[in-house]
Amino acid sequence: KKQYYAGWMVCDDSSCAARTQQQSIAGNHCLTRGCQGRMHPEYSEKMLFTQTKYFENLFDVARARQQAKGRKFPELTSDDVNVFQLLH
């Protein structure tokens, strides 16, 4: 999440490859003189959403139990369940 909130922008022109936290007053144009590229977020909203959903699923005890039905796994203690619920 830190990457998203840092607000780094990168130029899509491979010959420029500018990286900045500054915003152009002319929209999403690159700030480098002579570059015709466009600036876009280095870490997009979609990437943040994907990461958040991954962590949500990683610590979802109910979902893990559902998927593990019929398999032999050690039982979770109540402390384990409480920790996972806090993380979820």
Wavefront OBJ file of the C-alpha trace (Angstrom):
o trace
v 0.000 0.000 0.000
v 2.891 2.314 0.623
v 3.763 2.235 -3.079
v 0.264 3.355 -4.048
v 0.136 6.245 -1.588
v 3.659 7.401 -2.494
v 2.136 8.597 -5.781
v 5.036 7.865 -8.136
v 4.300 8.513 -11.800
v 6.311 7.043 -14.702
v 6.521 8.037 -18.347
v 5.325 5.464 -20.872
v 7.972 6.524 -23.436
v 10.779 3.939 -23.234
v 13.424 6.472 -24.303
v 12.444 8.833 -21.477
v 11.580 6.593 -18.503
v 11.030 9.621 -16.260
v 9.835 8.888 -12.718
v 8.447 11.633 -10.501
v 5.968 12.459 -7.771
v 5.147 15.802 -9.387
v 1.917 16.319 -11.264
v 1.736 18.190 -14.551
v -0.730 21.067 -14.733
v -1.310 20.077 -18.375
v -2.933 16.737 -17.605
v -0.903 13.559 -17.828
v 1.870 14.867 -20.128
v 5.458 13.981 -19.277
v 7.378 16.724 -17.471
v 10.640 15.995 -19.323
v 11.431 18.627 -21.934
v 10.920 17.312 -25.466
v 9.206 14.087 -24.395
v 5.836 13.295 -25.943
v 5.052 10.482 -23.501
v 2.248 10.266 -20.987
v 2.613 9.842 -17.238
v 0.771 7.039 -15.478
v 0.857 5.715 -11.896
v 3.699 3.313 -11.153
v 1.421 1.386 -8.777
v -2.141 1.515 -10.083
v -5.478 1.269 -8.311
v -5.971 -2.137 -9.921
v -2.676 -3.389 -8.478
v -3.689 -2.142 -5.016
v -7.083 -3.858 -5.329
v -5.430 -7.131 -6.376
v -3.027 -6.991 -3.424
v -5.850 -6.231 -0.988
v -7.964 -9.137 -2.279
v -4.937 -11.457 -2.006
v -4.445 -10.578 1.676
v -8.180 -10.852 2.310
v -8.196 -14.396 0.934
v -4.926 -15.309 2.615
v -6.358 -14.785 6.106
v -9.944 -15.969 5.492
v -10.322 -18.904 7.925
v -13.864 -19.831 6.845
v -12.818 -20.089 3.196
v -9.733 -22.144 4.072
v -11.823 -24.549 6.140
v -14.312 -24.931 3.293
v -11.537 -25.740 0.832
v -9.901 -28.197 3.256
v -13.019 -30.274 3.879
v -12.269 -33.971 3.678
v -8.506 -33.484 3.988
v -6.375 -34.251 7.033
v -5.014 -31.080 8.587
v -4.256 -30.245 12.202
v -7.116 -28.457 13.947
v -6.726 -24.741 14.505
v -6.717 -23.604 18.101
v -9.051 -20.817 19.150
v -5.994 -18.538 19.441
v -5.076 -19.310 15.813
v -8.602 -18.482 14.654
v -8.595 -15.220 16.631
v -5.307 -14.134 15.049
v -6.542 -14.903 11.539
v -9.796 -13.026 12.191
v -7.841 -9.983 13.341
v -5.758 -10.122 10.167
v -8.805 -10.635 7.962
l 1 2 3 4 5 6 7 8 9 10 11 12 13 14 15 16 17 18 19 20 21 22 23 24 25 26 27 28 29 30 31 32 33 34 35 36 37 38 39 40 41 42 43 44 45 46 47 48 49 50 51 52 53 54 55 56 57 58 59 60 61 62 63 64 65 66 67 68 69 70 71 72 73 74 75 76 77 78 79 80 81 82 83 84 85 86 87 88
